[in-house]
Amino acid sequence: MGISFATHHVLFLVWFFPATFSLSFFFFKAESISNVSCNEKDKQALLTLKHGLTDHEHVLSSWSDHKDCCMWDRVSCDNKTGRVTELHLNYSRLAGEISGSLLQLEHLNYLDLSNNDFNCTPIPTFLGSMYSLTDLDLSGANFCGLIPHQLGNLSRLRYLSLGSYSDLYVDNLRWMSGLSALQYLDLRSADLHREVDWLQIMSKFTSISELYLQNCQLDSLNPSLGFVNFTSLRVLELSENHFNHEIPNWFSNLSTSLLRLSLDSSSLRGNIPPSIFNLEKLEYLDLRDNSLSGKIPDSLGQLKHLIYLDLRMNPLSGPIPSSVGNLSQMRVLLLGYNKLNGTVPKSLGLLSNLFAVSISFNFFTGSLDEAHFSKLGKLNQLDISYTPLFFNVNSNWVPPFQLEYVDMSSCKIGPNFPTWLHTQRSLSLLFLPLSGVSGKAPSWFWDWISNIHTVDLSNNHIEGDVPDILLNSTILKLRSNHFKGQLPRLSANVEVLNLANNSFFGPISTFLCQKMNKKNKVKVLDVSNNFLLGELSNCWRYWQSLIHLNLGGNNLSGRIPYSLGSLVELKSLSLQNNSIYGDIPSSLKRCSKLGLIDIGDNNFSRTIPLWITKLTQLIVLRLRSSGFKGNIPQNICQLSFLRILDLANNSLSGPIPSCFKNFSAMVMPDPENQDVYFDSLEYEYDYGSYLENLMLVPKGHELQYEENLKFVRSIDLSSNKLSGSIPVEISVLFELRFLNLSRNHLMGNIPENIGIMKELESIDLSRNHLSGEIPPSMSNLSFLNYLDLSYNGFSGRIPSSTQLQSFDAVRYFGNPQLCGAPLPKRCIPPIGGSHNRTSIGKTKEDSESSSFYMGMGVGFAVGFWGVCGGLFLNRTWRHAYFKFVNDKKDWFYATTILKVKWLLEKLRSGHLSK
């Protein structure tokens, strides 16, 4: 299972916690009785403020001129003077303009405008002139832009909260030096990255006790600093920043005051420094989702007051230190998604206050036994999923706890069903898939699970007949076991029922036509791959909430009822591998949300209906092996979201439509917000999800796709009677992964530009009548790992590439004119030219060169025998020729000797004269 599914295991563990450990304060305004009327000046200022605001919820309806403003909602006054002192306008859906009339409220010390919507307007600068303010809360009010420096004039301000997810930023923080009384500062999600000295500036506020700088784009904690002067700091929230360095040692300076430290999701690396465990008063420590490595220090046990520890999603290794047993106040311990190993220390069982523990997705060895839980009487949530641990307890063990949440997915619990679970009377969420449980389910099993909200026992080997019982679980997943009998009755609480891959039998109509006292709320029904039989009923009026319906792999017969089209919420319909026949009812076009239709492996023997293009959200269309005939309709190309088209093994004829280029989902990559396209493939619910699965034949073998189905883009038209050529337009399907056109009557060449389909992993064009050379561009298909071009009429040399030469020669068999590796047949080059020259220019140049050299050879032969032959045959010519040569020799000798003699005498006479 992917992390997207496993995340739900820890969400339940931590949602309860903020309420328990939040150090933020809320207060309740008690109305006091006073005879003092409000100040007229203040009243007019408030009416002016109201005039500029848009009040969607009418929270200011009591603000009227004829009523005492001290009696207005959300207004507090001084009991003696009647001056307005507090405005509580939070969570009011206010918008519009904040009037400068607020400056008339000279005694206002508390202003709360949080969680409204001021449409990304700047924070009013005049707020910096309201010198009596001690508390200012603008958080979550959708203010944008520069945080005004004028706020630094509020020297009496103790509480300042500007945190939000809008675009606030600072150019520097030096203006804060005037906030000498500040005790609480919240700048969450404001961009502070321009201020490199933020830490030194913040540490000058000696009175500050709570500092929230989450997601402020900070990039340094200044590890080189030896000391930071946060003498009163109790809460430090620095999560979701980009520090990218080790945890600095100066945190140990905060040992006398700090209660809560959050550094999660901040790109921290290196080891956890032991000094951080010198924070002797620390109650809450969150270091999750970083790159911290190494072992958890043994000094962890020094944090005697620690209540909450979260080290999830780091590459921490080594064992859990045995000193964890010293954390007597610990309530929540989260160590999942690490690389922890070794055995789990039995000292864990000493944490008598432990409420929730998660050690999932680690590499622990050994077993967990009763000693690990001996004193965990308050344990409520247990997550040991996806660890190789063996849960080794006696069959008669009675735990000291009552759990609400149990996740032991992919642990070793079997072979027998764990009887201790029967003692858990408060159980709400139970996850035991892939846990090795086998054998017959105990007699109390069905009554027991019927009272649990969410049950997942998938992929085990549990046996047993299903009694005549009313199932009450909201989520029930018993997929891939050995349950048998007739399908059970359902209560109105059931939303997800997955009983696929079992041995349920009996007529499907009995189950579908059951009546309920209340409206059926089932959204997912998967009873595929059982032994259900009979015709589909007309009882779909009871199933109007269905989103995913999978009845495939049974023995169903008859026609698809027209009434099935009443399921207008349906997003996926799977009826594959049955014996259904007849027409596909046109009523299905009313199911406009359908994204997946799989009705393959049936006996329809009809043409593909033209109305199918009304299903504009269709992503997957699988009509494989169902006797469809006629042409592929041209208007199928209107299904622009289509990613998987499987029409294989039918009797379709005619050409492949050239408009396949309109399948834009096969042309362009996924958009950033891609999840909206996959609603039909996945149904998410609390603590899990249901994933559609599909059987495809992408590389010559049947493969089942589930979690990775959303990444598949495939066209399979194999084993039909299609004719004509492969349309060249198909090469614009840049995102296509699998293309299978084999076993048809296709002719012509492979499109020359097929090499631009860079994502192709599989191409099967075998057993057609294709011809010509294999395009050289195919050598560019670097992801290609399956290719079959056998039994066609290809000719010429197989282009050279790492991929094309790596396939077995059998993938090219049946093409007599094809040569080159990996075929044993070598390519013979033409005479006088290189075998691999193909351009017309090079052929002409080679021809001219050959003529030149041939002419030179003939000329040499003619000249040689024309002279030598004449001398040899004619005696007079021969004597005259040799006499001429001899005379020339005598002349050369005489001339040379005389010249040399004269030169030597000249040189000698010159030398004597000197």
C-alpha positions, 0 to 999 in steps of 0.5 A: 500500500502507498503512503496515501493510504497509510496516512490515515493510520496516524491522522486519527492518532493526532487529531485529538491532540491540539485540543489537549495541548494548545497553549493558545487562549480563548476567553468568554465574555461575561455580560455585566450589568451596568447603568452607564451608557456608552460614549456617543463618540464611540457609538458614532465611530462604530456605526461608521465602521459598520457602514463600511463593512459587508455583513453577510451573517448579520452579526452587526444587526444589533448595532443601531442608533437607538440602542446603547452601544454597550449592549450591542453584540460583540462590543464590551465597554468599561463599566465605569466610563462607558467607553468601548474597550473591546471588539470581538468581530472574529468568525463573522464573515465580514468583508469590505473596508475597515474605517479609520473611525476606529481611531475615535475609540481612544480606550479600545484595548482589544480588537479581534477581526480574525477569520473574516475575508477582507479580499486581500487588502492591505492591513490598515496603517492607521492601526499603528496609531491605536496606542491603547491596544494591548491585543490585536488579532488579524489572523485568517482575515485575508489581508495581503501585502506588506505588514505595516511598520506603523504597528511597531508604535503599539508599545502596550501591545501584548498579543499580536496575531497576523497568521494566515494563509494569505500573502503577507510579507515583511521587508525587515523586522526592525520596526518591531523594536517598539513592541517592548511589552509583546508576550504573544506573536503569531506571524504564521505563513507571512514571508519573512525571508528578507530578514536574515537577522530574524532570530537576533531580533526576536530574541530581544523580546525578553517577555515573549512567551509564545512565538509562532513562525510556521511556514515563514520561508525562513532558511536558517536557525543560525547554528553558529550562535552559542546563545539565544536570549529567550528567557521566558519562551514557553512555545516555539513553533518553527515548522514548515520552513527550509532550514536545511541544516542540523538542529542547533545546540542553542536550544539547550539555553531554553531548558528552564522555560520551553514547554512546546517545540515544533520543528516539523517539515523544515528540512532539518538534517543530521543527528538529533543532538542530545542537548535537545533532551536537556529541555527538562520542562518540555512537554511537546516535541514535534520533529516529524517529516525531516531528514534526521538520521542516526539513532534516537539518543538514550538521553530521551529518557531525561524528558520526564515531563514529555507528553507528546513525541512525534519523530515520524517520517525521518530516516532514523535508524537503530532501536528504540532506546530502553530509556523510553520507559522513563517517560512516565507522563507520555501520552502520545508516541509516534515513531512511524515511517522511519528505519528503526530496527532491532526489538521493541523494548519491553520498557514501553509497557511501563508507560501507564499514561500512554494513550496512542502509539504508532511504530508503523513502517519500520524494520523491527524484528522479534515479537510483541508479547504481553509484557509490552502492554503490561501497564498500558491500561489507558491505551486507546490507539495502537498502530504497528502496521507494516512492520515484520513483528510477530504479535505473540500473545496467549490465546486467553490473553485479556489486555489491560486496555480498551482500544478504539483504533487498531492497525496491524496491517501486514504484521504476523498475527495468525494463523488463528484469528486473535481472540483477544480482540473479542474483549475490545468493546469500544473498537471503532476502527480495525485494520488487519489486512495481510496479517496471515490469519487463516482458518475458520472465523470464530462463532462470535465473528459476524456479530462482533464485526457488525458493531465496528464502524470500519473493518478491513480483513482483506488478503487473509485466508479466513474461512466460514459461512456467512450466517443470516445476519444484518451487517451494520459496519459503515466500511466493511472490506473482506476482500480475498478470503475464503468466505462463502454462502449467500451475500448478507443483508445490509443495514442503512449504515453501510457505505462501502462493501468489498467482498471481492475474491471470495466464494459467495454464491446464489442469485444476485437479485436476492441481494440487490432487491433486499428492502431496508427500513431507511434509504440505502447509503452504499456508495461502493459495492464490489462483489467481483470474482465470486460465484454469483449467478442469475440476471441483473434485477430491476431493483436499482431504485434501492441503490441510488447512492452508488458511485462504484459498482463492480459485479465482474467475474461472476456467472451473471447472465441476461441483459443489462437492465434499462433501469441501471441508467437511474444510477446517476451518481455512478462513476465506475461500472464493472460487469466484466467476465460474465455471460451478459448479452444483448444491447448496452442500454442507452439509458446509461448515457444519463450516468454522465459522471461515468469515468470507467466502463469495463464490460469486457469478456461478455457476449454482446455481439453488437456494434459500439453504440454511438451514444457512448460519446455522451459520457464526456468524463470517460477515462477508461473504456474496456470492451475487450472480448465481447463480440463487438462488430462493425467499425470503430465509430469516429465520434469516439474521438470526442472522449478527450479524457480517455486514457485507456481504450481496450477494444481487443479481441472483437470483430471490429473492421474498417480503418483506425480513425485518424481522429485518435489525435483528439484523445488529449489525455494521451497527448498532454501530461497530467495537470498539476491538480490531477486528482480531479480526473481520477474520481472514477478510479478511487473513492476516499473515505475516512481512514482509507480508500477504495481503488478500482482495478483493471485487467490489461494486456500491455506487454503480451501478458495479463496484468492487474492494475490498481494503485498505478492505474492512474498512470496508464495510457493504453490503446489496445485494438489487437485481434480484430479485422481492422484494415487500412494503414496506421494513421500518421496522426497517432504519433502525436499521442506523446503520453501513450505508454502501450500500443497494441495493433497486432493480429489485424489486416493493417497495411502500409508503413509504420509512421515515420515519426513514431520515435517522437512518442517518447513515453512508449513502453510497449509496441505490438504490431505483429501479424499484420501486412505492414511493409517498408523499412522500420523507421530509424526514429524508433531508435529514440524510444528509450523507455521501450521494453516490449516490441513485437514486429513479427510476421509482417512484410518489413524489409531492410536493416533493423535500425541500431539502438540499445533498445531495438537490438536488445529484443529477442530475434523472435520479435522480428521473425516472419519478415523475410526481407528484414536483416541485421541484429538481432536477426542472424541474417546479415545485411549485404551492402551493394557493390561499390558502395556502402550498405548503409548509404541511403541518400540520393546525393551520396548514391550519385557521388559514389557513382561518379567516383566509381566511373573515375577510377574505372576510367583511370584503370582502362586508360592506364592499360591502353597507354601501357600496351599502346607503347610497349606493345608497339615496341615489342612487335616492331623491330625497327621501332624497337631499335630506334627507341633504344638508340634514342635512349642511348644517345640521351644517356651519352648527352646527359653524362657529358653535360653533367661531367663538364658542368661539375668540373667547371664548378669545382675549378671555380670554387678552387680558384676563389679559395686560393685568391683569398 
